[in-house]
Amino acid sequence: MEIIIYGIVNSFKLILIAFGFTLVYGTSRLPNFAHGAIFVFTGFVAWIMMHKLNLPFLPAAVLALASAALVGVVIYQFILKRIRGMSMNEIIATYAIGVALIETFRWLGFKGTTFTLPVLREGVVFIADVPVDYQRLLVVAIGIVMLAAVWAFTKFTRTGLALRGIAQDERAAMMLGIDADMTGTLAMALGSALSGLAALMLFPLGSIVVEAGYNTLVFALAVCIVGGIGSWGGTIMAAFVLGFLQVITVTYLATHFQMVVTLAAIIATLIIRPSGFFGKHKELEERV
Amino acid sequence: MKTGKRRERIDRGIKVRSDGLYALSSWREIAYLLAPRTLLIGGFLLAPLLLLLFPYWQKVLLIVCIYALLAMAFDFLANYVGLVCLGGSFFVGVGGYGAALLNKYCGLAPFLSIPLAALLGAAFCTLLLLPCLPLRGVYFAIITLMYPLMATRIIEAFELFGGTNGMMDVAGFANPWIEQYFLVTATLLLLFGLRRLAVEDLGLVIKGIKDNDQSVRASGINITFIKAQAIFYAAFLGCFAGAYLAHVYMWAGLSMFALDFSIIPIAATVVGGGGSLMGAVLGAVLLVPLSEALRAFGPLRIVVYSLILTVVIVIKGEGLLNYLARKYSQFERWVEI
């Protein structure tokens, strides 16, 4: 029972972490390797807002989300725009920016486990005799709300439809007057804000550490690769598979095997089916 | 109508004359061809002597060579074979642990254990990367990024080879001169060897695979086998660097799988300019001393590095060496349209 409940919670954690990445890649074919850095960045910005400017949690959270979106926009406008289409340069540049961001925080002295964000509400409920605290329930709730919101946004609004149009066929979409740079900027802003949202939800469960930036990137990549990069349904399925896999590993083996299992899942997926277990029809162009 | 101007680039006369192998008719032409190469070889061979007064910078020279080797491996894989490998540190780690094991358990001296570790390590890496060879582009990059991370976690989790402490008491070099010149000569030999390889038959097939793998395959060539060979050469360079490092530090440990060994060579290749292997070496020569100078700033070093890398990618994608080579062999003038 414990495994089921914590597996679900863990799966939603992974969904929160990975969804920003898959959104950006799915709509604009931009691999945002600065994803993990933005995750950490949001956490620290929220912390600075709260402890240096003495703001309460909610306004600080909103401002942190806004600044995460801003970072996404800046990365797109000043870096990605100029090297778009050269996929290797995109990866190297975003990864380098991510590393720069993370290491700047380390340099500023944000290390150790003294930096924490508060939970929205203290307390524990018992679900089938398993104690679950409110923050973990909130993670699940926010995860569901976010999925629904993104789904509705891309299905029913003009901007959302434009994003999907660009993703399906860039040339045709551009002929219809959709600006690829606009959607790219938007996708980066949204993806970064989602990464920030994940940070605000997950950091209260532990403390803010710079290493989380690298781990988050690996987890996001793992989920996206196992699910098929850019496929949303696949991302959710893969988050559940990996989420349960991690919880089972932690329960029956030890905590430090969690990463081994995740990495092994990435390598195995790439070797067996590079387009992911739930990805569609891309087999031919990716494999030789 | 307003007449515009456009810049025209034309090969210098001396370049055209000295391009043909049989037409070298004057010392000037010979000097034109030899000058850049002499500068590189002479520079590397004299450096240990010139740095005699600064023992600290002699150590830095070793690091330069190590990173030059790694950058060459990255450049070879990325620009000759078309496989972008983000996991250079995996090669370093395998080579380092290999040399330490050979030295401690088989009692081999550094001169035997380094080449042997490089060979065995390269074979090991090739074997492990064999299943990933059908992948390309982003997928190969991601999977190679995972290998060193995986290796660290496995060593940590199973407490292999001394676990997080690493393996101590690896034999060092008896004589600092041998230490220096062994590496410098090896770097130069491997550099020119790899350049030679790239214009041999195998190199041409490799280039063909990069440009259009399907048509190479259609010619009846087993591309996986060729790619495996290319990986073997690149891994050999990486493992050699790692094995050497293990003997210099007299230690092999988890930090050999660290990100530095993956990122700095990439930065060096990007800054120096890919596609000629020389650019990779030039990048290492420029970046490593810079990073040593920034050592006092701790994590800021990596920040500066990453920023340089980003700026160069965004603004001057061709790299320094390609820019210099153009200036060396061509001149520019404005012409009216």
Chai-1 contact restraints between the chains, C-beta under 6 A:
chainA,res_idxA,chainB,res_idxB,connection_type,confidence,min_distance_angstrom,max_distance_angstrom,comment,restraint_id
A,I79,B,V314,contact,1.0,0.0,6.0,A-B,restraint_1
A,R82,B,V314,contact,1.0,0.0,6.0,A-B,restraint_2
A,S87,B,V138,contact,1.0,0.0,6.0,A-B,restraint_3
A,M88,B,V84,contact,1.0,0.0,6.0,A-B,restraint_4
A,N89,B,I313,contact,1.0,0.0,6.0,A-B,restraint_5
A,A93,B,T310,contact,1.0,0.0,6.0,A-B,restraint_6
A,A93,B,I313,contact,1.0,0.0,6.0,A-B,restraint_7
A,A96,B,S306,contact,1.0,0.0,6.0,A-B,restraint_8
A,A96,B,L309,contact,1.0,0.0,6.0,A-B,restraint_9
A,A96,B,T310,contact,1.0,0.0,6.0,A-B,restraint_10
A,I97,B,T310,contact,1.0,0.0,6.0,A-B,restraint_11
A,V99,B,S306,contact,1.0,0.0,6.0,A-B,restraint_12
A,A100,B,V303,contact,1.0,0.0,6.0,A-B,restraint_13
A,A100,B,S306,contact,1.0,0.0,6.0,A-B,restraint_14
A,A100,B,L307,contact,1.0,0.0,6.0,A-B,restraint_15
A,E103,B,P299,contact,1.0,0.0,6.0,A-B,restraint_16
A,E103,B,I302,contact,1.0,0.0,6.0,A-B,restraint_17
A,E103,B,V303,contact,1.0,0.0,6.0,A-B,restraint_18
A,T104,B,V303,contact,1.0,0.0,6.0,A-B,restraint_19
A,R106,B,P299,contact,1.0,0.0,6.0,A-B,restraint_20
A,W107,B,P299,contact,1.0,0.0,6.0,A-B,restraint_21
A,W107,B,L300,contact,1.0,0.0,6.0,A-B,restraint_22
A,H256,B,A157,contact,1.0,0.0,6.0,A-B,restraint_23
A,F257,B,A157,contact,1.0,0.0,6.0,A-B,restraint_24
A,M259,B,R153,contact,1.0,0.0,6.0,A-B,restraint_25
A,V260,B,R153,contact,1.0,0.0,6.0,A-B,restraint_26
A,V260,B,A157,contact,1.0,0.0,6.0,A-B,restraint_27
A,L263,B,M146,contact,1.0,0.0,6.0,A-B,restraint_28
A,L263,B,L149,contact,1.0,0.0,6.0,A-B,restraint_29
A,L263,B,M150,contact,1.0,0.0,6.0,A-B,restraint_30
A,I266,B,M146,contact,1.0,0.0,6.0,A-B,restraint_31
A,I267,B,I143,contact,1.0,0.0,6.0,A-B,restraint_32
A,I267,B,M146,contact,1.0,0.0,6.0,A-B,restraint_33
A,L270,B,Y139,contact,1.0,0.0,6.0,A-B,restraint_34
A,L270,B,I143,contact,1.0,0.0,6.0,A-B,restraint_35
A,I271,B,P131,contact,1.0,0.0,6.0,A-B,restraint_36
A,P274,B,L135,contact,1.0,0.0,6.0,A-B,restraint_37
A,P274,B,Y139,contact,1.0,0.0,6.0,A-B,restraint_38
A,R287,B,P134,contact,1.0,0.0,6.0,A-B,restraint_39
A,V288,B,P134,contact,1.0,0.0,6.0,A-B,restraint_40
A,V288,B,D213,contact,1.0,0.0,6.0,A-B,restraint_41
